[in-house]
């Protein structure tokens, strides 16, 4: 276990040594932003809207006391979405989509000697391939978290108002009531940290793949599993630190 | 000229290369042959410093590849062209982009010159007009040719080919062999080919080194290999019964 952590840290160090020119990274960064960020908007939107809707319906169903005002429903939807769903839940979903993609891509490049081809040209393959993915992840994950947060609250609004369990006025009042702007910042910080963990752990798993197609599949699975565990541990630590 | 000196490499307790030394001359096609699992590809990886041997060294025109500054190593790497077994083309890039890749990464050449150079190399390997196709859209033989085009795009002094004929039909194999031979003579490169294809051995082997269980046990050329009296080499060369019959007929 310790040797794996050590190897992971050395791998991280390798990303920042023998770097290529800024232009090379910039072009690859833009490509990776498209592959990691833009292509994830659809799944993030779907997940966020439905999770927000479910949270609204479930909260209303369980708030049976007449002394609790109904606007508390949207208040809970807002805080749950901002503090947990828009960052942690979204990143667990992204660990599956982005993590497996990164591990699969790098694993395939490894077993088909494309990484060797880069090394032979004198290019630091880890830095060239992984650094743009890392930068794109820590740049786009917070943006996705903002989209996810907005759509989660919007999903709750749609479910609540269309089914008649809460009026639009109550919902809006609830999401504005005792709002702490720092919670948005927490969601962004979490997404930033999770983006770092998912991209580097998945890249590490893919980059050191040995064998053939079977091992590439195993590397992808392992990348997703390890990324999810890392996200959940980091989520707990950040919750302790930031709240 | 490439000189390998006393290269030894083990994986765990298994010795894969045992004190292998040789000299590969400029302008000649040098072949490293042997059965599967005898250490040919590991030797190539040691020469490219993709795997570092425990003992020994590789000299490129007298320059030790394993010691010295990163910049010195980078300079030697810029003089290398490598054709990998499966071509190792980048799946996300077109054929043209694949060939242009070393120029983009390692030179400051203007875009027009790069384009001309890529077109020239694709023409040289007989693939003009295929630049816009993706690697997934071309055949195995074409992938090898694109690999060769990428390997020669930087005008290399040293050309390495890892089993250039694997997975190809006999006719395409011969064409690839001829292409490598022509390029070696045209550019005066030091060419090292890892193979177990007897057609290549007999047709383009200016120098041949036979590896057996990680040791060099014979060296010669395509003229002398059929008369070699090393049992392990005979077993390898004459594993083809037709070839063995031809030799026996010739001897009688």
Interface residues (C-beta under 8 A of the other chain):
Chain A: X18 X20 X24 X108 X112 X113 X114 X116 X117 X119 X120 X121 X122 X123
Chain B: X45 X48 X50 X70 X73 X74 X77 X78 X80 X82 X84 X85 X86 X88 X89 X90 X91 X101 X102 X104 X105 X106
